[in-house]
Amino acid sequence: MGVSEEQHKAEHRGRPTNDEFRAFVAAEWAPRSTDLPTESPAAPYAALRRSAVSAAFPGERLVIPAGGLKVRSNDSDYVFRPHSAFAHLTGLGSDREPDAVLVLEPREDGSHESILYFRPLAGRDTEEFFGDSRYGEFWVGARPGLADVEAELALSARHIDELTEGMGKDIGTTVIRIVRDADRDLTAAVDAIRESVTETDEPRESEALRDADDELAHFLSTLRLVKDEWEIRQMRDAVDATANGFDAVIAALPEALQRGRGERWVEGVFGLHARHQGNGIGYDSICAAGDHANTLHWIKNTGDITGGDLLLLDAGVEVDSLFTADVTRTLPVNGRFTAAQRKVYDAVYAAQEAGIAAVRPGAKFSDVHDAAIRVIAEHLHAWGLLPEGIDVGATLDKEHGHYHRRWMVHGTSHHLGLDVHDCALARREEYLGAELAPGMILTVEPGLYFKADDLRVPVELRGIGVRIEDDILVTPDGCENLSAAMPRTSSDVEAWIARIQKS
């Protein structure tokens, strides 16, 4: 419901009420259901994750906020998404419980009690029920009660108003850590509590507090490197939903050409299916036609799609648990690759095959990129695009400048899960230099990008951009391509388009 400027000003001035009116609003409602929800399938796995965090920080109070609503414009908020660390440790996803805070409260034996502080459902006799346009049930719908959350998540639940008192308990003897980037206001409040008991105001004290918080955030990020069986199921669901979205885009390509502003049409079609089958898109979709495919993060999606173009579609569905797929296919919008397009596409496919073949337990994460980029360099050298005197070995040697990066600038892989670039706080030795282990999920996504104004490449290749990306699960004996049902070879892609558009 839109709010006019005058209505908005009236809200800020306040609407007078009296006891008689409030009693009228509170009366004659059907009783609420007293049935409690069943325990979430995610709850046992979230409890195991919290146990790992507890063991790493014994005797400390750990504060993991969900974050709050963020203003989009004036009095309109963005759709709420909880912080990924909060979602991982509670099992709450989608748009659940803004302003909630998970606290791991230390026990005397060094273990922790898991307490979720949040704003429970208010009674119908409260001002919030009728008069609070941001949180009130009349405006945004009912929330769960304390008992509901305890039953669903198998942890303790308390009213958010009790959080401040809980934070200050035993402050002189209890270390507090907080995930700093989740809730700016709460972080400032926790800083004030901690600084109130330090012996000095010197900057190094504040720096030490931040270092302690960063250590917690780092641990929570790397905790997601290896997925458990529940997380892997969520990723399978996300990939399956994404495949359906790609099918829908292929079916809509003729209409996208006909209507004009085709990139927007493609974006809308995929977004429709993402929202219907999951929580929505996991990241801004890249719907890049023609030369736009050579802009790596083309999320404007403002261009036309014309006959003969390639469409580079990089998109993923985020399911309700907030796990997201990340898949790219490059599609000939007319259904057939030209000879030049096929040449580039097949080179990228060969590079991706080499990268996927490198995914196995014990291999280094960086081995995947090394395998794929060697194939890219081999093709560029064979096509005469590398500088004179620079062969494949030379361009792969960092001292010689990596000349192939003019046409393949990005890395080949990243971890994937709750965030599209998951585990982002992992250190280099824990990421690029680390060994792959069963349960890790990573992308393999080489590409070649020949910009329309790149005079170094032959005319027939200019304006062609290709990327192929799949979501790969490391298994005990190798790997599994979770998105393998979506065709990848140039001939299979053509057959895929023909099949979908014929049906």
C-alpha positions, 0 to 999 in steps of 0.5 A, spaced: 500 500 500 503 506 497 503 512 502 502 519 500 506 525 502 500 528 506 499 521 509 506 520 511 506 527 514 500 525 518 503 519 521 509 523 523 505 527 527 501 522 530 494 519 530 491 521 537 487 515 540 484 514 547 482 508 551 475 507 548 478 506 541 484 502 543 479 497 547 474 497 541 480 495 536 482 490 541 476 486 542 472 481 538 478 477 535 477 469 534 482 466 538 489 464 536 491 457 535 495 454 540 498 449 536 506 449 536 510 448 530 514 442 529 521 442 529 525 445 523 529 440 519 534 445 519 535 445 527 539 439 528 544 441 523 544 448 526 545 446 533 551 442 531 554 448 528 553 452 534 557 446 538 563 447 533 562 455 535 562 454 542 568 449 542 572 454 539 570 460 544 569 457 551 567 461 556 565 467 552 559 471 550 558 470 542 553 475 539 550 474 532 545 479 530 540 478 524 541 485 522 535 490 521 530 493 516 534 498 511 530 504 508 530 503 501 527 510 500 523 515 505 518 510 509 519 504 504 524 498 507 528 493 502 526 486 503 529 483 509 534 478 509 538 476 515 545 476 516 548 469 513 552 467 519 545 468 523 542 464 518 547 458 518 547 458 526 539 458 527 536 455 520 532 461 519 532 463 512 527 467 508 525 474 511 524 471 518 525 476 524 529 482 523 532 485 529 533 478 532 540 476 535 543 470 537 547 470 543 551 464 545 551 465 553 557 461 556 555 456 562 560 455 567 563 448 564 565 452 558 559 450 553 554 455 551 546 456 552 543 458 545 538 464 546 534 467 540 532 474 542 527 477 538 520 481 537 515 476 539 508 477 537 504 482 540 498 482 543 492 485 540 491 490 546 497 493 544 499 499 540 504 495 536 498 491 534 494 496 530 499 502 530 506 500 528 507 500 521 513 497 521 512 491 525 505 491 527 501 485 525 495 489 522 501 492 517 506 487 516 503 480 519 503 476 525 510 474 528 511 467 532 511 467 539 517 465 544 514 458 545 513 458 537 521 459 536 523 455 541 519 449 538 521 450 531 529 451 532 530 447 539 533 453 543 531 458 548 527 464 546 527 471 549 524 478 548 528 483 544 527 488 550 531 483 555 537 483 550 541 489 553 540 486 560 543 480 558 549 483 554 551 487 561 551 481 565 558 479 568 561 484 563 567 485 567 569 477 567 566 475 561 569 476 554 564 479 549 565 478 541 560 480 536 559 480 528 560 487 527 557 488 520 551 485 521 548 490 526 551 497 526 547 500 532 548 493 536 555 493 535 556 500 537 552 498 544 556 492 545 563 497 544 560 501 549 559 496 554 566 493 553 569 500 553 566 501 560 570 496 563 577 497 560 582 501 564 584 505 558 581 509 552 587 508 548 586 506 541 589 500 541 584 497 546 578 499 541 583 495 536 583 489 540 576 489 541 575 489 533 581 484 532 577 479 537 570 480 533 574 479 526 576 472 529 569 470 530 567 473 524 573 469 520 571 463 524 563 463 522 565 464 515 570 458 514 565 454 518 561 454 511 567 451 507 564 444 508 557 443 507 553 438 511 548 433 508 542 438 509 546 444 506 547 439 500 540 438 499 539 445 499 544 446 494 541 441 490 534 444 490 537 451 488 540 448 482 534 444 480 530 451 481 535 454 477 535 449 471 527 451 471 528 458 470 533 457 465 528 453 461 523 458 462 528 464 459 529 459 453 522 458 452 521 466 452 527 468 447 523 469 441 518 474 445 524 477 448 526 479 441 520 481 439 518 486 444 525 489 445 528 491 451 530 484 451 535 483 457 529 486 461 525 481 459 530 475 460 531 478 467 524 478 469 522 471 466 528 468 470 526 473 476 519 470 476 521 463 476 526 464 482 521 468 486 515 462 485 520 456 486 524 459 491 526 466 495 528 469 489 534 471 486 541 469 489 544 475 486 543 480 481 542 476 474 547 478 469 542 478 462 548 480 457 546 480 450 552 481 444 557 485 447 554 486 453 557 479 455 564 482 455 562 486 461 563 481 467 558 484 471 553 487 467 547 487 471 544 493 468 540 489 463 538 495 459 539 492 452 536 489 446 537 482 444 537 482 437 538 476 432 544 473 431 546 475 438 549 470 444 546 471 451 550 470 457 545 468 462 549 468 469 543 467 474 541 463 480 535 461 485 536 462 492 531 457 496 527 459 502 533 457 506 537 462 503 542 457 499 543 459 492 545 456 486 550 460 481 550 458 473 552 461 467 550 458 460 551 462 453 546 461 449 545 463 441 538 466 441 537 464 434 538 457 436 544 456 432 552 458 433 555 461 428 562 458 426 566 464 430 561 463 436 562 456 436 570 457 436 570 461 442 564 457 445 568 450 444 574 453 447 571 455 453 568 448 454 574 445 453 577 449 459 571 448 463 572 440 462 579 441 464 577 445 471 572 440 473 577 434 472 581 437 477 576 438 482 577 432 487 579 431 494 586 433 496 587 437 490 588 445 491 583 450 490 588 453 485 589 447 481 582 448 478 584 455 475 590 453 473 587 447 469 582 451 466 586 457 464 592 453 461 587 451 456 584 458 455 592 460 454 593 454 449 587 457 445 589 464 445 596 462 443 594 457 437 589 463 435 596 468 435 593 473 440 599 472 445 604 477 444 610 475 439 615 471 443 610 469 449 608 462 449 603 458 453 608 457 458 611 464 458 604 467 459 602 462 465 609 465 468 607 471 473 613 474 471 611 475 464 605 479 465 599 473 464 597 476 457 592 471 457 588 475 462 586 481 457 581 476 455 580 472 461 581 477 467 577 473 473 578 467 477 575 460 475 572 458 481 569 461 488 566 457 494 558 457 494 553 456 499 549 461 503 552 467 499 554 467 492 561 468 494 561 464 500 566 463 506 569 470 503 573 471 510 577 465 509 584 467 508 588 466 502 591 459 505 584 457 507 582 458 500 586 458 494 592 455 497 587 450 501 586 442 499 579 441 497 575 436 501 568 432 500 562 437 502 565 443 499 561 446 493 565 451 488 563 454 481 568 452 475 567 458 470 572 460 465 570 465 460 573 468 454 571 476 452 573 479 446 570 486 446 567 489 440 572 495 440 578 490 441 583 491 435 588 486 437 583 480 435 580 478 429 574 482 426 569 476 426 571 474 434 569 482 436 563 482 440 563 475 442 563 473 450 562 466 453 562 464 460 560 457 462 559 456 469 557 450 473 556 448 481 561 442 483 560 438 489 567 435 492 565 428 493 570 422 497 572 420 490 572 426 485 566 431 484 559 431 482 556 437 477 550 439 481 548 442 475 549 437 469 542 436 467 543 443 464 546 442 457 553 445 456 556 442 449 555 447 443 551 442 440 547 440 446 545 447 447 543 448 440 538 441 442 536 444 448 534 450 445 530 447 439 527 442 444 524 447 449 522 452 444 518 446 440 514 444 446 
